[in-house]
């Protein structure tokens, strides 16, 4: 019984290995902070905020990303389990039949048969003397952090796609409204030209030209309606609800572009998920190199068994049937065909590759931020120009209206001036929404954070 007490004491000591802290292992079930609702609130659109929450609850890509993160958490637990002793019961109940005479020196045992009842509790534990198993768990944790950044990237991608499509849908609504006005005006113009032609006041070519222009306006209207349906269908997919019949949105007159800095500091990229993921990748491979080195060292397996071995069921738990053993089994690979050295070199080369990936990610991130900023500046300039042109067309229409009221201009002249004004307004609408989407692209390029905090020049 003394051996049994020693074995139980050793087993208790081994199972006292510190567990992973809750802070390190837990993954927040609520990822609402990834949505950055405070930033989206700056647009002042209740429908947009509502759909952000709707997508948070229902978007399938976000659910997939969340499931992958939870899977990675379980992989960490699997790796940590290798640092703990393994306990199992290998019970055996059977009937033994000896079919030949057995000799032990001068002792001869004839043929016999008997029952055997074996009830052992088996323990195995690889003593992590070199910390190899601990490093493997640490490496898996870095992998978990990489997957968390993939999940965060999914949130940024989904929210920006949702916002962009939402404002493109508002643009489509306004453009369809304007295009419908153009079709109605051009239809009236065609009627006036037909009347003039009947009275001999214009040529047939003028009538045909106006009819041709009407068909072009109708074609543009059909294309806009198609684009509206496509955008709405895309939004329904992002919102993750197949039963959603329509997407509520604000009117064009209620939207306004956000302000953005003329220059952004290079530190803005430090919040990008791909850059943070690259950093964790370097850390992971640095740990993997250490693991590959320690794989050259010998391993020590502690094993033990305690239980009962009897040949009659009534005697299974008797004192004379007690069974126990305890030992240490060292192992050392003398020759593996160069496998371990190849693995070490492989991890070193992968570490060098990770460093290059990190440098490339920095360059790509800076490029995307600069591209988004240039695009936003261009959108702002185009908006200012289109506003100026729209103002000029408004002035021209007002003059045509005054001339019409005093009899100095015809109805046809007034309608043509109205068409030019609507066409100019369409350009202004497109540039206004493009300016909003450009600010969304800046937000995406800096990693889903408020870019105004990086407004100082580099």
C-alpha positions as CSV (number, residue, x, y, z in Angstrom):
1,X,0.0,0.0,0.0
2,X,3.0,2.3,0.4
3,X,3.5,2.3,-3.4
4,X,-0.1,3.1,-3.8
5,X,0.1,6.2,-1.5
6,X,3.2,7.4,-3.3
7,X,1.5,7.1,-6.7
8,X,-1.6,9.0,-5.6
9,X,0.5,11.8,-4.2
10,X,2.5,12.1,-7.4
11,X,-0.7,12.1,-9.5
12,X,-2.1,15.0,-7.4
13,X,1.1,17.0,-7.8
14,X,1.0,16.6,-11.5
15,X,-2.6,17.7,-11.8
16,X,-1.9,20.9,-10.0
17,X,-0.4,22.5,-13.2
18,X,-1.7,26.1,-13.5
19,X,-4.6,26.4,-15.8
20,X,-4.9,29.0,-18.5
21,X,-6.2,32.2,-17.0
22,X,-9.8,33.3,-17.9
23,X,-8.4,36.5,-19.3
24,X,-6.2,34.7,-21.8
25,X,-8.6,31.9,-22.8
26,X,-11.9,33.7,-22.9
27,X,-13.3,35.1,-26.2
28,X,-15.8,37.8,-25.8
29,X,-19.2,36.5,-26.9
30,X,-20.3,40.1,-27.7
31,X,-18.4,41.6,-30.5
32,X,-20.5,44.7,-30.7
33,X,-17.4,46.9,-30.3
34,X,-16.2,45.7,-33.7
35,X,-19.2,47.5,-35.2
36,X,-17.9,50.9,-34.0
37,X,-21.4,52.3,-33.8
38,X,-20.2,55.6,-32.4
39,X,-18.5,56.3,-35.7
40,X,-21.4,55.3,-37.9
41,X,-23.6,57.5,-35.7
42,X,-21.8,60.5,-37.1
43,X,-23.8,60.1,-40.4
44,X,-26.9,60.9,-38.4
45,X,-29.0,58.3,-40.2
46,X,-31.2,56.2,-38.0
47,X,-31.9,53.6,-40.7
48,X,-28.2,53.0,-41.2
49,X,-27.7,52.5,-37.5
50,X,-30.7,50.1,-37.4
51,X,-29.3,48.0,-40.2
52,X,-25.8,47.9,-38.6
53,X,-27.4,46.2,-35.6
54,X,-29.5,44.1,-37.9
55,X,-26.4,42.8,-39.7
56,X,-24.7,42.2,-36.4
57,X,-27.4,39.9,-35.4
58,X,-28.1,38.1,-38.8
59,X,-25.1,38.4,-41.2
60,X,-23.9,35.0,-42.2
61,X,-20.3,36.0,-42.8
62,X,-20.1,37.4,-39.3
63,X,-21.5,34.2,-37.8
64,X,-19.0,32.1,-39.8
65,X,-16.1,34.3,-38.5
66,X,-17.4,34.0,-35.0
67,X,-17.6,30.2,-35.3
68,X,-14.0,30.1,-36.6
69,X,-12.9,32.1,-33.6
70,X,-14.6,29.7,-31.2
71,X,-13.0,26.8,-33.0
72,X,-9.6,28.4,-32.5
73,X,-10.4,28.7,-28.8
74,X,-11.0,25.0,-28.6
75,X,-7.7,24.3,-30.4
76,X,-6.0,26.2,-27.6
77,X,-7.7,24.0,-25.0
78,X,-6.6,20.9,-27.0
79,X,-3.0,22.1,-27.0
80,X,-3.1,22.9,-23.3
81,X,-4.4,19.4,-22.5
82,X,-1.1,18.0,-23.7
83,X,0.5,19.8,-20.7
84,X,-1.6,17.8,-18.3
85,X,-1.4,14.1,-17.2
86,X,-3.8,11.7,-19.0
87,X,-5.9,9.3,-16.9
88,X,-7.9,6.4,-18.2
89,X,-9.4,3.2,-17.2
90,X,-8.6,0.2,-19.3
91,X,-10.8,-2.5,-17.9
92,X,-10.6,-6.0,-19.1
93,X,-13.0,-8.9,-18.4
94,X,-12.4,-12.2,-20.3
95,X,-11.9,-15.9,-20.3
96,X,-8.5,-17.3,-21.0
97,X,-7.9,-20.7,-22.7
98,X,-4.5,-22.3,-22.7
99,X,-4.3,-24.9,-25.4
100,X,-0.7,-26.3,-24.9
101,X,1.3,-27.5,-21.9
102,X,3.3,-24.6,-20.4
103,X,6.7,-25.3,-18.7
104,X,8.6,-23.1,-16.2
105,X,11.8,-25.1,-15.7
106,X,10.8,-28.4,-14.1
107,X,7.3,-27.1,-13.4
108,X,4.8,-28.3,-16.0
109,X,1.4,-26.5,-16.3
110,X,-1.2,-28.5,-18.2
111,X,-4.0,-27.1,-20.4
112,X,-6.3,-24.9,-18.4
113,X,-9.0,-22.2,-18.7
114,X,-9.8,-19.4,-16.3
115,X,-11.6,-16.0,-16.0
116,X,-9.7,-12.8,-15.5
117,X,-11.0,-9.4,-14.2
118,X,-8.6,-6.5,-14.7
119,X,-9.6,-3.0,-13.5
120,X,-6.6,-0.7,-13.7
121,X,-6.5,3.2,-13.6
122,X,-3.6,4.2,-15.9
123,X,-1.8,7.5,-15.8
124,X,0.7,8.9,-18.4
125,X,2.3,12.3,-18.3
126,X,5.1,13.7,-20.5
127,X,7.2,15.8,-18.2
128,X,7.6,19.2,-19.9
129,X,11.2,19.7,-18.6
130,X,12.2,21.8,-21.6
131,X,8.9,23.7,-21.9
132,X,8.2,22.3,-25.4
133,X,4.5,21.6,-24.8
134,X,4.1,25.0,-23.1
135,X,5.6,26.7,-26.2
136,X,3.3,24.7,-28.5
137,X,0.3,26.0,-26.5
138,X,1.7,29.5,-26.7
139,X,2.1,29.2,-30.5
140,X,-1.6,28.1,-30.8
141,X,-2.6,31.2,-28.8
142,X,-0.9,33.4,-31.3
143,X,-2.8,31.6,-34.0
144,X,-6.0,32.3,-32.0
145,X,-5.1,36.0,-32.0
146,X,-4.6,35.9,-35.8
147,X,-8.1,34.4,-36.3
148,X,-9.5,37.1,-34.0
149,X,-8.1,39.7,-36.4
150,X,-9.6,37.9,-39.3
151,X,-13.0,38.1,-37.5
152,X,-12.5,41.8,-36.9
153,X,-11.6,42.3,-40.6
154,X,-14.9,40.6,-41.4
155,X,-16.8,43.1,-39.3
156,X,-15.0,46.0,-41.0
157,X,-15.7,44.6,-44.5
158,X,-19.4,43.9,-43.8
159,X,-20.1,47.3,-42.1
160,X,-18.4,49.3,-44.9
161,X,-20.1,47.2,-47.6
162,X,-23.4,47.8,-45.9
163,X,-22.9,51.5,-45.6
164,X,-21.6,51.9,-49.2
165,X,-24.5,49.9,-50.6
166,X,-27.0,51.8,-48.5
167,X,-25.8,55.2,-49.8
168,X,-25.6,53.9,-53.3
169,X,-29.3,52.8,-53.0
170,X,-30.1,56.4,-51.9
171,X,-28.3,57.7,-54.9
172,X,-30.2,55.3,-57.2
173,X,-33.5,56.5,-55.7
174,X,-32.6,60.1,-56.4
175,X,-31.2,59.4,-59.9
176,X,-34.4,57.4,-60.8
177,X,-36.5,60.3,-59.6
178,X,-34.5,62.8,-61.8
179,X,-34.4,60.4,-64.8
180,X,-38.2,60.0,-64.6
181,X,-38.5,63.7,-64.8
182,X,-36.2,63.8,-67.8
183,X,-38.3,61.1,-69.5
184,X,-41.5,63.1,-68.8
185,X,-40.0,66.3,-70.0
186,X,-38.6,64.8,-73.1
187,X,-41.9,63.1,-73.9
188,X,-43.5,66.6,-73.8
189,X,-40.7,68.0,-76.0
190,X,-41.2,65.3,-78.6
191,X,-44.9,66.2,-78.7
192,X,-44.1,69.8,-79.2
193,X,-41.7,69.0,-82.1
194,X,-44.3,66.8,-83.7
195,X,-46.7,69.7,-83.5
196,X,-44.1,72.0,-85.0
197,X,-43.4,69.5,-87.8
198,X,-47.1,69.2,-88.6
199,X,-47.2,73.0,-88.9
200,X,-44.1,73.0,-91.1
201,X,-42.0,74.8,-88.5
202,X,-39.2,72.2,-88.2
203,X,-37.6,69.4,-90.1
204,X,-38.2,65.6,-89.7
205,X,-34.5,65.3,-88.6
206,X,-35.2,67.5,-85.5
207,X,-38.2,65.3,-84.6
208,X,-36.2,62.1,-85.0
209,X,-33.3,63.6,-82.9
210,X,-35.7,64.4,-80.0
211,X,-37.3,60.9,-80.2
212,X,-33.8,59.3,-80.2
213,X,-32.9,61.4,-77.1
214,X,-36.1,60.1,-75.5
215,X,-35.1,56.5,-76.1
216,X,-31.7,57.2,-74.5
217,X,-33.4,58.7,-71.4
218,X,-35.7,55.6,-71.1
219,X,-32.7,53.3,-71.5
220,X,-30.8,55.1,-68.7
221,X,-34.0,54.9,-66.5
222,X,-34.2,51.1,-67.1
223,X,-30.5,50.7,-66.2
224,X,-30.9,52.8,-63.0
225,X,-33.9,50.6,-61.9
226,X,-31.8,47.5,-62.6
227,X,-29.0,48.9,-60.5
228,X,-31.4,49.8,-57.7
229,X,-32.7,46.2,-57.6
230,X,-29.2,44.7,-57.6
231,X,-28.1,47.0,-54.8
232,X,-31.2,46.2,-52.8
233,X,-30.6,42.4,-53.3
234,X,-27.0,42.8,-52.1
235,X,-28.1,44.6,-49.0
236,X,-30.6,41.9,-48.2
237,X,-27.7,39.4,-48.4
238,X,-25.5,41.5,-46.1
239,X,-28.4,41.8,-43.7
240,X,-28.8,38.0,-43.7
241,X,-32.6,37.9,-44.0
242,X,-34.1,36.1,-47.0
243,X,-37.6,37.2,-45.9
244,X,-36.8,40.9,-45.9
245,X,-39.1,42.5,-48.5
246,X,-37.7,46.0,-48.7
247,X,-34.9,48.1,-47.4
248,X,-35.9,51.3,-45.7
249,X,-33.7,54.3,-46.4
250,X,-33.5,58.0,-45.8
251,X,-34.1,60.6,-48.6
252,X,-31.2,62.0,-50.5
253,X,-31.9,65.5,-49.1
254,X,-31.1,64.3,-45.6
255,X,-27.6,63.0,-46.3
256,X,-24.4,64.9,-46.0
257,X,-20.7,64.0,-46.5
258,X,-18.4,63.6,-43.5
259,X,-15.3,65.8,-43.2
260,X,-11.9,64.2,-43.6
261,X,-8.3,65.4,-43.1
262,X,-6.2,66.4,-46.0
263,X,-3.3,64.3,-44.7
264,X,-3.2,61.3,-42.4
265,X,-0.3,60.1,-40.2
266,X,1.4,56.9,-41.1
267,X,0.5,55.6,-37.6
268,X,-3.0,55.2,-38.8
269,X,-2.3,51.8,-40.2
270,X,-1.4,50.3,-36.8
271,X,-5.0,49.4,-36.2
272,X,-5.5,47.5,-39.5
273,X,-6.4,43.8,-38.8
274,X,-4.0,42.5,-41.5
275,X,-1.0,44.4,-40.0
276,X,-1.8,43.2,-36.5
277,X,-2.3,39.6,-37.8
278,X,1.2,39.8,-39.5
279,X,2.7,40.8,-36.1
280,X,1.1,37.8,-34.4
281,X,2.3,35.6,-37.3
282,X,5.9,36.6,-36.6
283,X,5.5,35.9,-32.9
284,X,4.0,32.5,-33.7
285,X,6.8,31.5,-36.0
286,X,9.4,32.7,-33.5
287,X,7.9,30.3,-31.0
288,X,7.7,27.5,-33.6
289,X,11.4,27.9,-34.2
290,X,12.0,27.4,-30.4
291,X,9.8,24.3,-30.4
292,X,11.7,22.8,-33.4
293,X,15.0,23.3,-31.5
294,X,13.7,21.7,-28.3
295,X,12.5,18.7,-30.3
296,X,16.2,17.6,-30.4
297,X,16.2,17.1,-26.6
298,X,15.2,13.9,-24.9
299,X,11.6,13.4,-23.6
300,X,10.6,11.8,-20.3
301,X,7.3,10.0,-20.0
302,X,6.0,9.3,-16.5
303,X,3.6,6.4,-16.3
304,X,1.8,4.5,-13.6
305,X,-1.0,2.1,-13.0
306,X,-3.1,1.3,-10.0
307,X,-6.1,-1.1,-9.8
308,X,-7.1,-4.7,-9.2
309,X,-6.3,-8.0,-11.0
310,X,-8.4,-11.0,-10.0
311,X,-9.4,-14.4,-11.4
312,X,-12.7,-14.6,-9.6
313,X,-15.4,-11.9,-9.6
314,X,-15.9,-12.1,-5.8
315,X,-12.2,-11.4,-5.2
316,X,-11.9,-8.3,-7.5
317,X,-11.5,-5.8,-4.7
318,X,-9.7,-7.9,-2.2
319,X,-6.3,-6.8,-0.8
320,X,-4.4,-9.6,-2.3
321,X,-5.6,-8.5,-5.8
322,X,-4.1,-5.0,-5.6
323,X,-2.0,-4.0,-8.7
324,X,0.3,-1.0,-9.0
325,X,3.4,0.1,-10.9
326,X,5.2,3.4,-11.5
327,X,8.1,4.4,-13.7
328,X,9.8,6.9,-15.9
329,X,10.5,6.2,-19.6
330,X,13.1,8.5,-21.2
331,X,13.3,8.6,-25.0
332,X,15.8,10.1,-27.3
333,X,15.8,10.0,-31.1
334,X,19.3,8.9,-32.3
335,X,18.5,9.0,-36.0
336,X,15.5,10.4,-37.8
337,X,16.8,10.8,-41.3
338,X,17.3,14.5,-40.9
339,X,13.6,15.1,-40.3
340,X,14.1,17.3,-37.2
341,X,16.9,19.4,-38.8
342,X,14.7,19.9,-41.9
343,X,11.8,21.0,-39.7
344,X,14.0,23.5,-37.9
345,X,15.3,25.0,-41.1
346,X,11.7,25.0,-42.5
347,X,10.5,27.1,-39.6
348,X,13.4,29.5,-39.9
349,X,12.7,30.1,-43.5
350,X,9.0,30.6,-42.8
351,X,10.0,33.1,-40.1
352,X,12.0,35.0,-42.7
353,X,9.0,34.9,-45.0
354,X,6.8,36.2,-42.3
355,X,9.1,39.2,-41.8
356,X,8.8,40.0,-45.6
357,X,5.0,39.6,-45.4
358,X,5.0,42.1,-42.6
359,X,7.0,44.6,-44.5
360,X,4.8,44.1,-47.6
361,X,1.7,44.6,-45.4
362,X,3.0,47.9,-44.2
363,X,3.6,49.1,-47.8
364,X,0.2,47.8,-49.0
365,X,-1.5,49.5,-46.0
366,X,0.1,52.8,-46.7
367,X,-0.8,52.6,-50.3
368,X,-4.5,51.8,-49.5
369,X,-4.7,54.7,-47.1
370,X,-3.1,57.1,-49.6
371,X,-5.3,55.8,-52.4
372,X,-8.4,56.3,-50.3
373,X,-7.3,59.8,-49.3
374,X,-6.6,60.8,-52.9
375,X,-9.9,59.4,-54.0
376,X,-11.7,61.3,-51.2
377,X,-9.9,64.6,-52.2
378,X,-10.9,64.0,-55.9
379,X,-14.5,63.3,-54.8
380,X,-14.5,66.5,-52.8
381,X,-13.2,68.6,-55.7
382,X,-15.7,67.0,-58.1
383,X,-18.5,67.8,-55.7
384,X,-17.4,71.4,-55.5
385,X,-17.3,71.7,-59.3
386,X,-20.6,70.0,-59.8
387,X,-22.2,72.3,-57.2
388,X,-20.8,75.3,-59.1
389,X,-22.1,73.9,-62.4
390,X,-25.5,73.1,-60.8
391,X,-25.7,76.7,-59.5
392,X,-25.0,78.0,-63.0
393,X,-27.7,75.8,-64.5
394,X,-30.1,77.0,-61.8
395,X,-29.3,80.6,-62.8
396,X,-29.8,79.8,-66.5
397,X,-33.1,78.2,-65.7
398,X,-34.3,81.2,-63.6
399,X,-33.4,83.5,-66.5
400,X,-35.3,81.3,-69.0
401,X,-38.3,81.3,-66.6
402,X,-38.3,85.1,-66.4
403,X,-38.0,85.3,-70.2
404,X,-40.9,82.9,-70.5
405,X,-43.0,84.9,-68.2
406,X,-42.5,88.1,-70.2
407,X,-43.0,86.3,-73.5
408,X,-39.3,86.4,-74.6
409,X,-38.9,82.6,-74.6
410,X,-41.0,79.7,-75.7
411,X,-42.3,76.7,-73.7
412,X,-39.8,74.6,-75.5
413,X,-36.9,76.8,-74.4
414,X,-38.0,76.6,-70.8
415,X,-38.3,72.8,-71.0
416,X,-34.8,72.5,-72.5
417,X,-33.5,74.7,-69.7
418,X,-35.3,72.4,-67.2
419,X,-33.7,69.3,-68.7
420,X,-30.2,70.8,-68.5
421,X,-30.9,71.7,-64.8
422,X,-31.9,68.1,-64.0
423,X,-28.9,66.6,-65.9
424,X,-26.7,68.9,-63.8
425,X,-28.4,67.8,-60.6
426,X,-27.8,64.2,-61.5
427,X,-24.1,64.8,-61.6
428,X,-24.2,66.7,-58.3
429,X,-26.1,63.8,-56.7
430,X,-23.5,61.2,-57.9
431,X,-20.6,63.4,-56.6
432,X,-22.4,64.0,-53.3
433,X,-22.8,60.2,-52.6
434,X,-19.3,59.5,-53.9
435,X,-17.9,61.9,-51.3
436,X,-19.7,60.0,-48.6
437,X,-18.5,56.6,-49.8
438,X,-14.9,58.0,-50.1
439,X,-15.0,58.8,-46.4
440,X,-16.2,55.2,-45.7
441,X,-13.3,53.9,-47.8
442,X,-10.8,56.0,-45.6
443,X,-12.4,54.4,-42.5
444,X,-11.9,51.0,-44.0
445,X,-8.3,51.7,-45.0
446,X,-7.2,52.7,-41.5
447,X,-8.7,49.5,-39.9
448,X,-12.1,50.6,-38.8
449,X,-11.2,53.4,-36.5
450,X,-12.0,57.1,-36.5
451,X,-9.5,58.6,-38.9
452,X,-9.9,62.1,-37.6
453,X,-7.5,61.3,-34.8
454,X,-4.8,61.0,-37.4
455,X,-5.5,64.3,-39.2
456,X,-2.1,65.9,-38.6
457,X,0.3,65.8,-41.5
458,X,3.1,63.3,-41.6
